[in-house]
Amino acid sequence: MASPTLDLGVGQTKNAPAKTISAVNSSASISEASINPVTRAVISMEYASLRHNKHCPTGMYITPSTESILVWDAVLFLHQGYYAGSVLKFLMIFPDTYPDRLPTVRFLTDVFHPLVATQTGSFNLTARFRPWRPKEHHIHDILHFIKVGFKEPTLDNLHEMDVVNKEAFK
């Protein structure tokens, strides 16, 4: 049986016009053609791996942005706990040096949560990935941490040093 493949722009031709992308509210823009080939390959493989059983958490949907492989659009549907009934949109933004550096997760939906910065919507991944280990940690680990971060046991056992929204921690 042939394995399915995803074409995530790896085979772009040299004559194709380079699209310039920018993560929402980011001052740095990156030419699609200038993305590190290793980064592109790793991100593509990690996206493809989300099809494996239990890699993508239940109730979470992810797709690469139409603008760049470095930005993924995602939505999380929560059915239990303090946030039951919530539908939360977020972006996962990869640095051009991924997997050596941790991606950024930024919620587009306003959410009052101890791990989400009020002004930027940034989700504190270092609460779980301190330090980031590129050979051990993967995107599916981040996605599962995001989902678990909204569950009661996790919220009830957060350490104050990991909290970025002190008001939501009270």
DSSP file with accessible surface (Angstrom, degrees, kcal/mol):
  #  RESIDUE AA STRUCTURE BP1 BP2  ACC     N-H-->O    O-->H-N    N-H-->O    O-->H-N    TCO  KAPPA ALPHA  PHI   PSI    X-CA   Y-CA   Z-CA
    1    1 A M              0   0  240      0, 0.0     2,-0.1     0, 0.0     0, 0.0   0.000 360.0 360.0 360.0 127.7    0.0    0.0    0.0
    2    2 A A        -     0   0   92      1,-0.1     0, 0.0     0, 0.0     0, 0.0  -0.451 360.0-121.2 -72.1 141.9    1.4    3.4   -1.0
    3    3 A S        -     0   0   98     -2,-0.1    -1,-0.1     1,-0.1     2,-0.1  -0.627  29.2-111.1 -84.0 143.0    1.8    5.9    1.8
    4    4 A P        -     0   0   90      0, 0.0     2,-0.4     0, 0.0    -1,-0.1  -0.392  32.3-155.4 -71.0 148.2    0.0    9.2    1.3
    5    5 A T        -     0   0  126     -2,-0.1     2,-0.5     2,-0.0     0, 0.0  -0.947   7.9-146.9-124.7 150.5    2.1   12.3    0.7
    6    6 A L        -     0   0   71     -2,-0.4     2,-0.9    38,-0.1    42,-0.1  -0.962  10.2-145.9-113.3 126.7    1.4   16.0    1.4
    7    7 A D        +     0   0  137     -2,-0.5    -2,-0.0     1,-0.1     0, 0.0  -0.838  24.4 170.8 -91.6 106.9    2.8   18.6   -1.0
    8    8 A L        -     0   0   32     -2,-0.9    61,-0.1    32,-0.0    -1,-0.1  -0.070  68.3 -79.7-107.8  30.8    3.6   21.5    1.3
    9    9 A G  S >  S+     0   0   22      2,-0.1     3,-1.1    60,-0.0    -2,-0.1   0.602  90.7 131.7  88.7  10.9    5.5   23.5   -1.2
   10   10 A V  T 3  S+     0   0   90      1,-0.3     2,-0.2    30,-0.1    31,-0.1   0.891  70.5  53.8 -64.2 -35.7    8.8   21.7   -1.0
   11   11 A G  T 3  S+     0   0   67      2,-0.0    -1,-0.3     0, 0.0     2,-0.1  -0.052  74.6 152.3 -93.4  36.2    9.1   21.3   -4.7
   12   12 A Q    <   -     0   0   83     -3,-1.1     2,-0.1    -2,-0.2     0, 0.0  -0.375  44.8-119.9 -64.8 142.4    8.7   25.0   -5.7
   13   13 A T    >   -     0   0   99      1,-0.1     3,-1.2    -2,-0.1    -1,-0.1  -0.487  14.8-120.9 -81.5 156.1   10.4   25.9   -8.9
   14   14 A K  T 3  S+     0   0  205      1,-0.3    -1,-0.1    -2,-0.1     4,-0.1   0.796 112.1  54.6 -66.3 -29.3   13.2   28.6   -8.9
   15   15 A N  T 3  S+     0   0  159      2,-0.1    -1,-0.3     3,-0.0     3,-0.1   0.563  82.3 109.1 -83.5  -6.4   11.2   30.7  -11.4
   16   16 A A  S <  S-     0   0   38     -3,-1.2     2,-0.1     1,-0.1    17,-0.0  -0.452  82.8-103.3 -69.5 139.9    8.1   30.8   -9.2
   17   17 A P        -     0   0  115      0, 0.0     2,-0.5     0, 0.0    -1,-0.1  -0.396  35.5-119.1 -64.4 138.0    7.5   34.2   -7.6
   18   18 A A        -     0   0   53     -4,-0.1     2,-0.3    -2,-0.1    13,-0.0  -0.689  23.4-142.9 -80.3 124.2    8.5   34.3   -4.0
   19   19 A K        -     0   0  105     -2,-0.5    13,-3.6    48,-0.1     2,-0.5  -0.676   9.0-141.0 -83.9 141.6    5.6   35.1   -1.7
   20   20 A T  E     -A   31   0A  97     -2,-0.3     2,-0.3    11,-0.2    11,-0.2  -0.899  23.7-174.4-103.1 130.7    6.4   37.3    1.3
   21   21 A I  E     -A   30   0A  10      9,-2.3     9,-1.9    -2,-0.5     2,-0.3  -0.819  12.5-169.1-120.1 160.0    4.6   36.4    4.5
   22   22 A S  E     -A   29   0A  57     -2,-0.3     7,-0.2     7,-0.2     2,-0.1  -0.969  27.8-118.9-146.6 134.1    4.4   37.9    7.9
   23   23 A A    >   -     0   0   10      5,-0.6     3,-2.8    -2,-0.3     5,-0.1  -0.480  59.0 -75.2 -66.5 144.7    2.9   36.3   11.0
   24   24 A V  T 3  S-     0   0   72      1,-0.3    -1,-0.2    -2,-0.1     3,-0.1  -0.129 117.6  -3.0 -47.0 126.6    0.0   38.4   12.2
   25   25 A N  T 3  S+     0   0  158      1,-0.2     2,-0.4    -3,-0.1    -1,-0.3   0.669 100.0 137.3  62.2  19.2    1.4   41.6   13.9
   26   26 A S    <   -     0   0   48     -3,-2.8    -1,-0.2     1,-0.1     0, 0.0  -0.789  48.4-153.3 -95.5 137.7    5.0   40.4   13.3
   27   27 A S  S    S+     0   0  128     -2,-0.4     2,-0.5    -3,-0.1    -1,-0.1   0.741  76.7  79.2 -80.3 -21.6    7.5   43.0   12.1
   28   28 A A        -     0   0   61     -5,-0.1    -5,-0.6     2,-0.0     2,-0.4  -0.739  62.9-168.7 -90.3 127.3    9.7   40.4   10.5
   29   29 A S  E     -A   22   0A  73     -2,-0.5     2,-0.4    -7,-0.2    -7,-0.2  -0.905   5.5-154.2-113.1 148.6    8.5   39.1    7.1
   30   30 A I  E     -A   21   0A  47     -9,-1.9    -9,-2.3    -2,-0.4     2,-0.3  -0.970  17.3-124.3-125.0 133.3   10.1   36.1    5.5
   31   31 A S  E >   -A   20   0A  35     -2,-0.4     3,-1.4   -11,-0.2     4,-0.4  -0.595  21.2-134.1 -73.4 131.6   10.2   35.3    1.8
   32   32 A E  G >  S+     0   0   11    -13,-3.6     3,-1.1    -2,-0.3    -1,-0.2   0.873 106.7  53.9 -55.4 -36.6    8.7   31.9    1.2
   33   33 A A  G 3  S+     0   0   67    -14,-0.3    -1,-0.3     1,-0.2   -13,-0.1   0.713 102.2  58.9 -72.6 -19.4   11.6   30.9   -1.0
   34   34 A S  G <  S+     0   0   71     -3,-1.4    -1,-0.2     2,-0.1    -2,-0.2   0.416  73.3 123.9 -93.7   4.7   14.2   31.8    1.7
   35   35 A I  S <  S-     0   0    7     -3,-1.1     5,-0.0    -4,-0.4    61,-0.0  -0.445  77.4 -99.0 -67.0 133.7   12.9   29.4    4.3
   36   36 A N     >  -     0   0   59     60,-0.2     4,-2.6    -2,-0.2     5,-0.2  -0.274  27.7-136.9 -51.5 126.4   15.6   27.1    5.5
   37   37 A P  H  > S+     0   0  102      0, 0.0     4,-2.4     0, 0.0     5,-0.2   0.847 103.8  52.4 -60.7 -34.0   15.2   23.8    3.6
   38   38 A V  H  > S+     0   0   92      2,-0.2     4,-2.8     1,-0.2     5,-0.2   0.942 110.3  48.2 -66.4 -44.3   15.8   21.7    6.8
   39   39 A T  H  > S+     0   0    1     57,-0.3     4,-2.7     1,-0.2     5,-0.3   0.939 111.6  49.9 -60.1 -46.9   13.1   23.7    8.6
   40   40 A R  H  X S+     0   0   19     -4,-2.6     4,-2.3     1,-0.2    -1,-0.2   0.927 112.8  46.9 -58.4 -45.1   10.7   23.2    5.7
   41   41 A A  H  X S+     0   0   43     -4,-2.4     4,-2.5     2,-0.2    -2,-0.2   0.929 113.3  47.2 -66.1 -44.1   11.3   19.5    5.6
   42   42 A V  H  X S+     0   0   28     -4,-2.8     4,-2.6     2,-0.2     5,-0.2   0.937 113.8  47.4 -64.6 -45.1   11.0   19.0    9.4
   43   43 A I  H  X S+     0   0    0     -4,-2.7     4,-2.6    -5,-0.2    -1,-0.2   0.924 112.1  50.8 -63.2 -41.5    7.8   21.0    9.6
   44   44 A S  H  X S+     0   0   16     -4,-2.3     4,-2.4    -5,-0.3    -1,-0.2   0.922 112.1  46.6 -62.2 -43.7    6.4   19.1    6.6
   45   45 A M  H  X S+     0   0  124     -4,-2.5     4,-2.0     2,-0.2    -1,-0.2   0.902 112.2  50.3 -66.3 -39.8    7.2   15.7    8.2
   46   46 A E  H  X S+     0   0   17     -4,-2.6     4,-0.6     2,-0.2    -2,-0.2   0.895 110.4  49.9 -67.0 -37.9    5.7   16.8   11.5
   47   47 A Y  H >< S+     0   0   46     -4,-2.6     3,-1.3     1,-0.2     4,-0.2   0.946 111.1  49.1 -63.9 -44.8    2.5   18.0    9.8
   48   48 A A  H >< S+     0   0   32     -4,-2.4     3,-1.6     1,-0.3    -2,-0.2   0.865 104.2  60.9 -62.1 -33.8    2.2   14.7    8.0
   49   49 A S  H >< S+     0   0   21     -4,-2.0     3,-2.0     1,-0.3    -1,-0.3   0.687  82.6  80.5 -69.3 -16.0    2.8   12.8   11.2
   50   50 A L  T << S+     0   0   20     -3,-1.3     6,-0.6    -4,-0.6    -1,-0.3   0.680  80.6  68.5 -65.2 -14.4   -0.3   14.4   12.7
   51   51 A R  T <  S+     0   0  122     -3,-1.6    -1,-0.3    -4,-0.2    -2,-0.2   0.681  78.7 102.4 -74.7 -19.3   -2.3   11.7   10.8
   52   52 A H  S X> S-     0   0  113     -3,-2.0     3,-2.2    -4,-0.2     4,-0.6  -0.350  93.7 -80.7 -65.6 149.5   -0.9    9.0   13.1
   53   53 A N  T 34 S-     0   0  141      1,-0.3    -1,-0.1     2,-0.1    -2,-0.1  -0.234 112.0  -0.9 -53.2 126.0   -3.2    7.7   15.8
   54   54 A K  T 34 S+     0   0  160      2,-0.2    -1,-0.3    -3,-0.1    -3,-0.1   0.512  99.0 109.5  71.0   9.2   -3.3   10.0   18.8
   55   55 A H  T <4 S+     0   0   47     -3,-2.2    89,-0.2    -5,-0.2    -2,-0.1   0.903  76.5  49.0 -77.8 -42.3   -0.8   12.6   17.4
   56   56 A C  S  < S-     0   0   40     -6,-0.6    -2,-0.2    -4,-0.6    -1,-0.2  -0.880  99.1-119.5 -97.4 120.5   -3.4   15.3   16.8
   57   57 A P    >   -     0   0    6      0, 0.0     3,-1.7     0, 0.0    -2,-0.1  -0.228  33.2 -95.6 -59.6 147.0   -5.5   15.7   20.0
   58   58 A T  T 3  S+     0   0  120      1,-0.3     3,-0.1    -4,-0.1    19,-0.0  -0.361 111.8  24.0 -59.4 135.6   -9.3   15.1   19.7
   59   59 A G  T 3  S+     0   0    9      1,-0.2    18,-3.1    -3,-0.1     2,-0.4   0.541 100.0 108.2  84.4   7.6  -11.2   18.3   19.1
   60   60 A M  E <   -B   76   0B   5     -3,-1.7     2,-0.4    16,-0.2    -1,-0.2  -0.965  46.0-170.5-121.3 134.9   -8.2   20.1   17.6
   61   61 A Y  E     -B   75   0B 146     14,-2.5    14,-2.1    -2,-0.4     2,-0.4  -0.992   7.1-178.4-128.5 131.3   -7.9   20.9   13.9
   62   62 A I  E     +B   74   0B  22     -2,-0.4    12,-0.2    12,-0.2    -2,-0.0  -0.975   8.7 167.2-133.8 141.5   -4.7   22.3   12.3
   63   63 A T  E     -B   73   0B  73     10,-2.4    10,-2.9    -2,-0.4     3,-0.1  -0.986  39.8-105.5-149.3 141.7   -3.7   23.3    8.8
   64   64 A P  E     -B   72   0B  21      0, 0.0     8,-0.3     0, 0.0     5,-0.1  -0.406  47.6-102.1 -62.5 144.8   -0.7   25.2    7.4
   65   65 A S        -     0   0   18      6,-3.4     6,-0.1     3,-0.7     3,-0.1  -0.272  20.0-124.4 -61.9 152.0   -1.5   28.8    6.5
   66   66 A T  S    S+     0   0  126      1,-0.2    -1,-0.1    -3,-0.1     3,-0.1   0.694 110.6  54.9 -70.8 -16.9   -2.0   29.6    2.8
   67   67 A E  S    S-     0   0   98      1,-0.3     2,-0.3     4,-0.1    -1,-0.2   0.813 120.9  -8.1 -86.1 -34.6    0.8   32.2    3.2
   68   68 A S    >   -     0   0    4      3,-0.3     3,-1.4     1,-0.1    -3,-0.7  -0.966  47.8-127.9-164.3 148.1    3.6   30.1    4.7
   69   69 A I  T 3  S+     0   0    6     -2,-0.3    -1,-0.1     1,-0.3    -3,-0.0   0.701 107.6  69.6 -67.7 -19.3    4.5   26.7    6.1
   70   70 A L  T 3  S+     0   0    2      1,-0.1    24,-3.2    23,-0.1     2,-0.5   0.552  95.8  58.6 -78.1  -7.5    5.9   28.6    9.1
   71   71 A V  E <   - C   0  93B  12     -3,-1.4    -6,-3.4    22,-0.2     2,-0.4  -0.990  66.5-169.6-126.9 124.5    2.4   29.6   10.2
   72   72 A W  E     -BC  64  92B   1     20,-2.7    20,-2.2    -2,-0.5     2,-0.4  -0.939  13.9-143.1-112.8 136.7   -0.3   27.0   11.1
   73   73 A D  E     +BC  63  91B  67    -10,-2.9   -10,-2.4    -2,-0.4     2,-0.3  -0.793  29.6 174.2 -92.7 138.8   -3.9   27.9   11.7
   74   74 A A  E     -BC  62  90B  11     16,-2.3    16,-2.4    -2,-0.4     2,-0.3  -0.976  21.9-162.4-146.1 157.5   -5.6   25.9   14.4
   75   75 A V  E     -BC  61  89B  30    -14,-2.1   -14,-2.5    -2,-0.3     2,-0.5  -0.994   7.2-158.5-140.5 142.4   -8.8   25.6   16.4
   76   76 A L  E     -BC  60  88B   0     12,-2.4    12,-2.9    -2,-0.3     2,-0.6  -0.991   3.0-158.7-125.1 124.1   -9.5   23.8   19.6
   77   77 A F  E     - C   0  87B  73    -18,-3.1     2,-0.5    -2,-0.5    10,-0.2  -0.917  12.5-157.7-101.6 120.9  -13.0   22.8   20.7
   78   78 A L        +     0   0   13      8,-2.7     7,-2.5    -2,-0.6     8,-0.3  -0.874  19.2 171.8-104.7 131.6  -13.2   22.2   24.5
   79   79 A H        +     0   0  143     -2,-0.5     2,-0.3     5,-0.3     5,-0.1   0.515  60.0  38.4-114.8 -11.2  -16.0   20.0   25.8
   80   80 A Q  S    S+     0   0  156      3,-0.1     3,-0.5     4,-0.0    -1,-0.1  -0.916  88.3  22.3-137.7 165.4  -15.1   19.6   29.5
   81   81 A G  S >  S-     0   0   30     -2,-0.3     3,-1.6     1,-0.2    70,-0.1  -0.285 108.3 -27.5  82.5-163.9  -13.8   21.5   32.5
   82   82 A Y  T 3  S+     0   0  131      1,-0.3    -1,-0.2    68,-0.2    69,-0.1   0.766 140.4  44.5 -60.0 -30.0  -13.7   25.2   33.2
   83   83 A Y  T >  S+     0   0   40     -3,-0.5     3,-2.1    67,-0.5    -1,-0.3   0.155  79.2 151.6-104.1  18.1  -13.6   26.1   29.5
   84   84 A A  T <   +     0   0   55     -3,-1.6    -5,-0.3     1,-0.3     3,-0.1  -0.196  67.9  23.6 -53.7 135.1  -16.3   23.7   28.3
   85   85 A G  T 3  S+     0   0   67     -7,-2.5    -1,-0.3     1,-0.3     2,-0.2   0.360  92.2 134.7  89.4  -3.8  -18.1   25.0   25.2
   86   86 A S    <   -     0   0   36     -3,-2.1    -8,-2.7    -8,-0.3     2,-0.5  -0.521  41.0-161.3 -81.1 145.1  -15.2   27.2   24.2
   87   87 A V  E     -C   77   0B  73    -10,-0.2     2,-0.5    -2,-0.2   -10,-0.2  -0.984  16.9-169.9-123.2 113.2  -14.0   27.3   20.6
   88   88 A L  E     -C   76   0B   6    -12,-2.9   -12,-2.4    -2,-0.5     2,-0.4  -0.927   9.9-157.9-116.5 121.9  -10.4   28.8   20.6
   89   89 A K  E     +C   75   0B 124     -2,-0.5    19,-2.3   -14,-0.2    20,-1.6  -0.770  22.8 164.7 -93.6 140.5   -8.5   29.8   17.5
   90   90 A F  E     -CD  74 107B   2    -16,-2.4   -16,-2.3    -2,-0.4     2,-0.4  -0.966  29.0-132.0-149.7 164.2   -4.8   30.0   17.6
   91   91 A L  E     -CD  73 106B   3     15,-2.7    15,-2.5    -2,-0.3     2,-0.5  -0.923   7.5-152.2-113.7 144.5   -1.7   30.2   15.4
   92   92 A M  E     -CD  72 105B   2    -20,-2.2   -20,-2.7    -2,-0.4     2,-0.5  -0.988  18.3-166.1-112.9 121.4    1.5   28.2   15.7
   93   93 A I  E     -CD  71 104B  28     11,-3.3    11,-3.0    -2,-0.5   -22,-0.2  -0.948   3.9-154.3-115.8 120.2    4.4   30.2   14.4
   94   94 A F        -     0   0    4    -24,-3.2     2,-0.1    -2,-0.5     8,-0.1  -0.763  13.9-128.2 -95.2 137.3    7.6   28.4   13.6
   95   95 A P    >   -     0   0   18      0, 0.0     3,-2.0     0, 0.0     6,-0.1  -0.438  27.8-113.4 -74.0 156.9   11.0   30.2   13.7
   96   96 A D  T 3  S+     0   0   55      1,-0.3   -57,-0.3    -2,-0.1   -60,-0.2   0.663 117.8  59.9 -66.4 -11.2   13.2   29.7   10.6
   97   97 A T  T >  S+     0   0   57      5,-0.1     3,-2.0   -58,-0.1     4,-0.4   0.230  87.8 167.5-100.8  13.7   15.6   27.8   12.8
   98   98 A Y  T <   +     0   0    1     -3,-2.0   -56,-0.2     1,-0.3   -55,-0.2  -0.436  56.9  32.6 -63.0 136.9   13.0   25.1   13.8
   99   99 A P  T 3  S+     0   0   25      0, 0.0    -1,-0.3     0, 0.0    38,-0.1  -0.960 117.5  58.5 -94.7   6.3   13.5   22.5   15.2
  100  100 A D  S <  S+     0   0  119     -3,-2.0     2,-0.4    -5,-0.1    -2,-0.2   0.808 111.0  44.2 -68.2 -28.4   16.3   24.1   17.1
  101  101 A R  S    S-     0   0  148     -4,-0.4    -1,-0.1    -6,-0.1    32,-0.0  -0.925  93.4-106.3-119.5 146.9   14.0   26.7   18.6
  102  102 A L        -     0   0   39     -2,-0.4    -5,-0.1    -4,-0.1    -2,-0.1  -0.361  35.5-120.7 -65.7 136.6   10.6   26.3   20.1
  103  103 A P        -     0   0    3      0, 0.0     2,-0.4     0, 0.0    -9,-0.2  -0.268  25.5-116.6 -69.8 170.6    7.6   27.5   18.0
  104  104 A T  E     -D   93   0B  69    -11,-3.0   -11,-3.3    20,-0.0     2,-0.5  -0.890  18.2-155.1-109.2 140.6    5.3   30.2   19.3
  105  105 A V  E     -DE  92 123B   1     18,-0.5    18,-2.9    -2,-0.4     2,-0.4  -0.972  14.5-179.0-115.3 126.6    1.6   29.7   20.0
  106  106 A R  E     -DE  91 122B  36    -15,-2.5   -15,-2.7    -2,-0.5     2,-0.3  -0.981  20.3-138.4-131.2 121.6   -0.7   32.7   19.9
  107  107 A F  E     -D   90   0B  10     14,-3.2   -17,-0.3    -2,-0.4     4,-0.1  -0.608  11.7-170.8 -77.1 132.5   -4.4   32.6   20.6
  108  108 A L  S    S+     0   0   85    -19,-2.3     2,-0.4    -2,-0.3   -18,-0.2   0.708  72.9  75.9 -90.0 -26.7   -6.5   34.8   18.3
  109  109 A T  S    S-     0   0   43    -20,-1.6     2,-0.3    12,-0.1    -2,-0.0  -0.708  97.2-110.4 -83.5 133.4   -9.6   34.2   20.5
  110  110 A D        +     0   0  159     -2,-0.4     2,-0.4     2,-0.0    -2,-0.1  -0.501  46.8 175.3 -63.0 127.0   -9.6   36.2   23.7
  111  111 A V        -     0   0   24     -2,-0.3     2,-1.0    -4,-0.1    10,-0.1  -0.993  31.3-143.1-142.2 129.4   -9.1   33.7   26.5
  112  112 A F        +     0   0  121     -2,-0.4     5,-0.1    55,-0.0    -2,-0.0  -0.820  49.5 139.6 -91.6 100.3   -8.6   34.4   30.2
  113  113 A H    >   -     0   0    0     -2,-1.0     3,-1.7     3,-0.4    55,-0.2  -0.999  60.8-123.4-148.3 142.2   -6.1   31.7   31.2
  114  114 A P  T 3  S+     0   0    9      0, 0.0    50,-2.4     0, 0.0    51,-2.0   0.788 112.9  45.9 -61.0 -27.1   -3.0   31.6   33.4
  115  115 A L  T 3  S+     0   0    0     48,-0.2     9,-2.9    49,-0.2     2,-0.5   0.396  98.4  83.5 -96.9   4.0   -0.7   30.5   30.6
  116  116 A V  B <  S-F  123   0B   3     -3,-1.7    -3,-0.4     7,-0.2     7,-0.2  -0.939  79.1-128.9-113.4 120.0   -2.0   33.0   28.0
  117  117 A A     >  -     0   0   26      5,-2.7     4,-2.3    -2,-0.5     5,-0.1  -0.471  15.7-139.2 -65.8 131.1   -0.6   36.6   28.0
  118  118 A T  T  4 S+     0   0   96     46,-0.3    -1,-0.1    -2,-0.2    -7,-0.1   0.900  95.3  41.0 -61.2 -45.8   -3.4   39.1   28.1
  119  119 A Q  T  4 S+     0   0  182      1,-0.2    -1,-0.2     2,-0.0    -2,-0.0   0.877 129.6  23.4 -74.7 -37.9   -2.0   41.6   25.6
  120  120 A T  T  4 S-     0   0   77      2,-0.1    -2,-0.2     0, 0.0    -1,-0.2   0.657  89.8-128.8-106.3 -21.1   -0.5   39.2   23.0
  121  121 A G     <  +     0   0   11     -4,-2.3   -14,-3.2     1,-0.3     2,-0.2   0.542  51.7 158.4  79.7   7.2   -2.4   36.0   23.4
  122  122 A S  E     -E  106   0B  39    -16,-0.3    -5,-2.7    -5,-0.1     2,-0.5  -0.451  36.2-138.7 -69.5 133.8    0.9   34.1   23.6
  123  123 A F  E     -EF 105 116B  10    -18,-2.9     2,-1.2    -7,-0.2   -18,-0.5  -0.804  18.6-121.4 -94.8 130.4    0.6   30.7   25.3
  124  124 A N    >   +     0   0   25     -9,-2.9     3,-0.7    -2,-0.5     4,-0.2  -0.573  37.2 169.3 -78.1  97.4    3.5   29.9   27.7
  125  125 A L  G >>  +     0   0    6     -2,-1.2     4,-2.7     1,-0.2     3,-1.7   0.710  66.7  76.0 -79.1 -20.7    5.0   26.7   26.3
  126  126 A T  G 34 S+     0   0   58      1,-0.3    -1,-0.2     2,-0.2    -2,-0.1   0.702  76.7  76.8 -68.6 -14.0    8.1   26.9   28.6
  127  127 A A  G <4 S+     0   0   23     -3,-0.7    -1,-0.3    35,-0.2     3,-0.2   0.824 116.9  16.6 -61.4 -27.4    5.8   25.7   31.4
  128  128 A R  T <4 S+     0   0  118     -3,-1.7     2,-0.7    -4,-0.2    -2,-0.2   0.709 126.9  53.1-112.5 -33.4    6.2   22.2   29.8
  129  129 A F     <  +     0   0    2     -4,-2.7     3,-0.1     3,-0.1    -2,-0.1  -0.504  67.9 165.3-110.7  62.5    9.2   22.5   27.5
  130  130 A R  S    S+     0   0  119     -2,-0.7     2,-0.1     1,-0.3    -4,-0.0  -0.950  78.4  16.3-118.6 106.7   11.9   23.9   29.7
  131  131 A P  S    S-     0   0   76      0, 0.0     2,-0.4     0, 0.0    -1,-0.3   0.698  96.6-128.9 -83.9 164.3   14.4   23.4   28.1
  132  132 A W        -     0   0   35     -3,-0.1    -2,-0.1    -2,-0.1    -3,-0.1  -0.597  20.8-163.1 -72.8 127.8   13.2   22.7   24.5
  133  133 A R    >>  -     0   0  107     -2,-0.4     4,-3.3     1,-0.1     3,-1.5  -0.894   5.2-163.1-117.6 100.3   14.9   19.5   23.3
  134  134 A P  T 34 S+     0   0   43      0, 0.0    -1,-0.1     0, 0.0   -34,-0.1   0.767  89.1  48.8 -57.9 -28.6   14.6   19.3   19.4
  135  135 A K  T 34 S+     0   0  192      1,-0.1     3,-0.0   -35,-0.1   -35,-0.0   0.665 122.8  32.1 -86.3 -14.6   15.4   15.6   19.2
  136  136 A E  T <4 S+     0   0  121     -3,-1.5     2,-0.3     1,-0.1    -1,-0.1   0.746 107.8  68.4-108.4 -36.7   12.8   14.7   21.9
  137  137 A H     <  +     0   0   11     -4,-3.3     2,-0.3   -38,-0.1    -1,-0.1  -0.731  59.1 177.3 -95.8 140.9   10.0   17.3   21.6
  138  138 A H    >>  -     0   0   64     -2,-0.3     4,-1.6     1,-0.1     3,-0.6  -0.835  44.8 -97.1-134.3 171.8    7.7   17.4   18.6
  139  139 A I  H 3> S+     0   0    0     -2,-0.3     4,-2.7     1,-0.3     5,-0.2   0.892 121.1  57.0 -59.5 -41.4    4.7   19.3   17.4
  140  140 A H  H 3> S+     0   0   36      1,-0.2     4,-2.2     2,-0.2    -1,-0.3   0.873 104.2  54.1 -62.6 -30.4    2.2   16.7   18.6
  141  141 A D  H <> S+     0   0   41     -3,-0.6     4,-2.1     2,-0.2    -1,-0.2   0.916 109.7  47.3 -65.6 -41.4    3.7   17.1   22.1
  142  142 A I  H  X S+     0   0    0     -4,-1.6     4,-2.5     2,-0.2    -2,-0.2   0.934 111.2  50.6 -64.3 -46.0    3.0   20.8   21.9
  143  143 A L  H  X S+     0   0    1     -4,-2.7     4,-2.1     1,-0.2    -2,-0.2   0.911 111.1  48.2 -61.5 -41.3   -0.5   20.3   20.7
  144  144 A H  H  X S+     0   0   66     -4,-2.2     4,-2.9    -5,-0.2    -1,-0.2   0.894 110.4  52.1 -66.9 -37.2   -1.3   17.8   23.5
  145  145 A F  H  X S+     0   0   25     -4,-2.1     4,-2.3     2,-0.2    -2,-0.2   0.902 107.0  53.2 -65.2 -39.4    0.2   20.3   26.1
  146  146 A I  H  < S+     0   0    0     -4,-2.5     4,-0.4     2,-0.2    -2,-0.2   0.958 113.2  43.1 -59.0 -48.4   -2.1   23.0   24.7
  147  147 A K  H >< S+     0   0   41     -4,-2.1     3,-1.7     1,-0.2    -2,-0.2   0.945 114.6  48.6 -64.1 -46.4   -5.2   20.8   25.2
  148  148 A V  H >< S+     0   0   56     -4,-2.9     3,-2.1     1,-0.3     6,-0.3   0.837  98.9  70.5 -62.8 -30.1   -4.1   19.5   28.6
  149  149 A G  T 3< S+     0   0    0     -4,-2.3    -1,-0.3     1,-0.3    -2,-0.2   0.666  97.7  50.6 -62.0 -15.3   -3.4   23.2   29.6
  150  150 A F  T <  S+     0   0    4     -3,-1.7   -67,-0.5    -4,-0.4    -1,-0.3   0.387  89.1 102.9-102.3   2.6   -7.2   23.7   29.6
  151  151 A K  S <> S-     0   0   93     -3,-2.1     4,-2.4    -4,-0.2     3,-0.4  -0.627  78.9-119.8 -89.2 147.4   -8.0   20.7   31.8
  152  152 A E  H  > S+     0   0   78     -2,-0.3     4,-2.9     1,-0.2     5,-0.2   0.875 108.5  53.0 -54.2 -48.6   -8.9   21.2   35.5
  153  153 A P  H  > S+     0   0   84      0, 0.0     4,-0.8     0, 0.0    -1,-0.2   0.908 112.8  45.4 -59.0 -38.9   -6.1   19.1   37.0
  154  154 A T  H >4 S+     0   0   35     -3,-0.4     3,-0.9    -6,-0.3    -2,-0.2   0.944 114.7  47.2 -67.4 -46.8   -3.4   21.0   35.0
  155  155 A L  H >< S+     0   0   21     -4,-2.4     3,-0.9     1,-0.3    -1,-0.2   0.879 111.2  51.8 -62.5 -37.6   -5.0   24.4   35.9
  156  156 A D  H 3< S+     0   0   95     -4,-2.9    -1,-0.3    -5,-0.2    -2,-0.2   0.662 113.8  44.3 -74.2 -15.4   -5.3   23.4   39.5
  157  157 A N  T << S+     0   0  119     -3,-0.9    -1,-0.2    -4,-0.8    -2,-0.2   0.133  78.9 134.3-118.1  20.9   -1.6   22.4   39.7
  158  158 A L    <   -     0   0   26     -3,-0.9     2,-0.4    -4,-0.1    -3,-0.0  -0.392  53.4-126.4 -68.4 147.8    0.2   25.2   37.8
  159  159 A H    >>  -     0   0  127      1,-0.1     3,-2.0    -2,-0.1     4,-0.7  -0.790  15.3-127.0 -93.5 140.3    3.3   26.7   39.4
  160  160 A E  G >4 S+     0   0  122     -2,-0.4     3,-1.0     1,-0.3    -1,-0.1   0.833 107.6  63.1 -57.5 -32.2    3.3   30.4   39.9
  161  161 A M  G 34 S+     0   0  137      1,-0.2    -1,-0.3   -34,-0.0    -3,-0.0   0.744 103.4  49.8 -66.6 -19.5    6.6   30.7   38.0
  162  162 A D  G <4 S+     0   0   11     -3,-2.0     2,-0.3   -35,-0.1    -1,-0.2   0.605  88.2 102.9 -91.1 -13.5    5.0   29.4   34.9
  163  163 A V    <<  +     0   0    8     -3,-1.0   -48,-0.2    -4,-0.7     3,-0.2  -0.537  39.5 176.0 -78.6 130.0    2.0   31.7   35.0
  164  164 A V  S    S+     0   0   69    -50,-2.4     2,-0.6    -2,-0.3   -46,-0.3   0.583  77.8  54.7-104.8 -15.8    2.0   34.7   32.5
  165  165 A N     >  +     0   0    8    -51,-2.0     4,-0.9     1,-0.1     3,-0.4  -0.843  64.1 179.7-119.4  90.9   -1.4   36.0   33.5
  166  166 A K  H  > S+     0   0  103     -2,-0.6     4,-0.9     1,-0.2     3,-0.4   0.832  79.1  59.7 -62.3 -32.9   -1.4   36.5   37.3
  167  167 A E  H >4 S+     0   0  116      1,-0.2     3,-0.6     2,-0.2    -1,-0.2   0.903 106.0  46.7 -63.2 -40.8   -5.0   37.7   37.4
  168  168 A A  H 34 S+     0   0   18     -3,-0.4    -1,-0.2     1,-0.2    -2,-0.2   0.684 105.4  63.0 -74.7 -16.2   -6.3   34.4   35.8
  169  169 A F  H 3<        0   0   69     -4,-0.9    -1,-0.2    -3,-0.4    -2,-0.2   0.719 360.0 360.0 -80.5 -21.8   -4.1   32.4   38.3
  170  170 A K    <<        0   0  189     -4,-0.9    -3,-0.0    -3,-0.6    -4,-0.0  -0.138 360.0 360.0 -62.4 360.0   -5.9   33.8   41.4
